[in-house]
Amino acid sequence: LDPVDGSISKNQGIRFVFTDGSRIIFRLSGTGVAGATVRLYLEKYMPADGDLGLHAFDVVKPLAAIAMELSGLPTATGRDTPTVIT
């Protein structure tokens, strides 16, 4: 159940939802396992009275560190930075 809009999406990856509403989502993108892309989505809730002037990367950087530890992607892929950031 999506904490923001209440929708339900099945088979859309692995989601970690934190008590503050932040989310880490991993999903495979591509048609097969070989050459598939692992997509990582980081979402951090910031209330209207929060520091909305922060750069988005600074806001989600702590979540990125947690995501890397949870996933083991650096060890599995031999990479410690993404090849594409969108």
Secondary structure, 3 states (H helix, E strand, C coil): CCCCCCCCCCCCCEEEECCCCCEEEEEEECCCCCCCEEEEEEECCCCCCCCCCCCHHHHHHHHHHHHHHHHCHHHHHCCCCCCCCC
